[in-house]
Amino acid sequence: MIFKKPYKICRLNKNYPKYDEIIKLHKQAIDEGNDIYIDPESGYAVLTAEFLLKHGYCCGSGCRHCPYDEKA
């Protein structure tokens, strides 16, 4: 078994509109093995933290669910 360091799953503030729905969609996507979910407000595809973790590093794009420390 590989130990994964705990990481923050969302960079959004808890007061962000539809925050609870976004977290629910993110968790559902991960549970179903999907790399993305559709943002309920914009309709854009959003990458999950699990997918970004497999990427291996932060690209500096400010992804919503980036599991890495922000790039300077």
C-alpha positions, 0 to 999 in steps of 0.5 A: 500500500502506498501512503499518500500525504493528505492534501487540500482538495479545493482552493475555493473558499467555503463561501464560494457560490455552490461550494457544497455542490462542487465538493459533492461533484468532485467526490462523486467523480473520484468515487466513479473513477472519472478524471473530470466533472462538469462545473455546475455554474460554468459548464466547463470541465474541471480536473479532479485532485486525483487526476492532478496528483497523477500528473506529478507536479503543479503546472501553475495554472491555478487548477481548482483542485490542485493537490500541490503547493501553489507555484511561486 
